[in-house]
Amino acid sequence: MSILYGLIFIFAFAIVCSLIFSLILRFTSVQESSLQYVITALSFLGLFGGGFLSGGKRKERGWLIGGLTGLVYSLIVFFFQFLGYDRLFTAEQFIYYTCYILIAMMGGILGVNISGNSRTA
């Protein structure tokens, strides 16, 4: 269940960022290529936040819960791309999504440690 909260956060964050960037691109003279690194950084931030939320909700095994959150996100995007556009991941995308999984793992670890463990020794 905690993975679902993380996924909802990731997709909601992506929708809000997409709306903001589409408005920027539509109503200014900014080109998409000039925003590439900002969009990538916000993608990493979104995955970190999703992993953080998942780990914080679960309160144990943050690396696993965060990693699963990143993996499920990557699989959803992969299936959307494969089934919708009949394309596999490119090598560059594979590297990005591997990094997304690792970032979500780090978020999960931090989420568990910041939320505190309710178990006592």
N, C-alpha and C positions, 0 to 999 in steps of 0.2 A: 504494500500500500504506500510505503514511503517513496518508492520509485515513481509512482503515479504523481505524487505531489511535485517531485523534481521535474518530471516531464511536462507537467502543466506549466510550471514556472518557466522552463526553457522555451516552450512554444509561445507562451504569452509574451515573454521578453522579446522573442524574435518578431512577433506580430507588431508590437509597439515600435521596435527599432525599424522595421521595414516601413511602417507608416511614416515615421519621422523622416527617414532617408528618401522615401519616394516624394514627399512634399518638398524636401530640400532640392532634390534633383529636378522637380517639375517647375518650381517657382524661382530658382536662381540659375546662374550660369555655371554652377559647379558641375564638373564631369564625374562620372562614376569611377573612373580610374584614379582620381585624386582622393576618393574616399575608401579605397580598397583596404588600406591598413587599419583605418578606424573601424570599418565593418568587421574585419578579422578580429581585432581586439575586443569588440563588443560581443562577437560570437564566443570567444574564449570566456569572457565575463559571464555570459549567459549560461554556459555549460558549467562553469565553476559554481555559479549560484544555484543551479539545479542540483549539482552534487552536494553542495553545502546543505541545502534544504532536505535532501534525502537522508544524508547522514545525521542531521540534527533530529529528524523525526524518528529515525531508527535507534539512535543512541548506542549503537555498537557496530563493529565491522564496517567502519566508514569507507575503507578502501574498496571493499566488495560492493557495498550499496552504491557508492559513487560511480564505480566502474560499470556496474550493471545499468545505472541510469544513463551514462554516456553510451554504452553499447546499445541499449534499446533505442535511444535517440538516433544513433548511427544506422541501425537496422531499419527504422521507420523511414529515414531519408533515403537509404539505399533502395528499399522496396518501392517507394514513391518514384524514384528516378528510373529504376529498372522496369517496373510495370507501367508507369505512365509515359516514359520517354524512350524505353527500350535501349537504355544505355547503362553500362557498368561503370563503376568508379574508375576514374583515371588514377595514375600513380600519384599525382598531386593531391587529388581528393582523398586517396587512401592515407596519405601522410597527415592531412588535415584531420580526418576523423580518428586516426590513432591518437593524435594530440588532444582531440576533444575528449576521448575516453580517459586519457591520463589526467587532463585538467579536472574532469568531473571526479576522478578518484581523489585528487588533492582536495577538492572542495568537500567531498564526503569525509575525509580524514579530519579536516578542520572543523566541519560541522559537528562531528561526534565530540571532538575535544572541547569545543566552545560550549556546546549544550550541556556538557557534564554528564557523567555516567551515573545513572540512578542506582546501579548495583553497588553494594558495599562489600568489602573484602572480609 
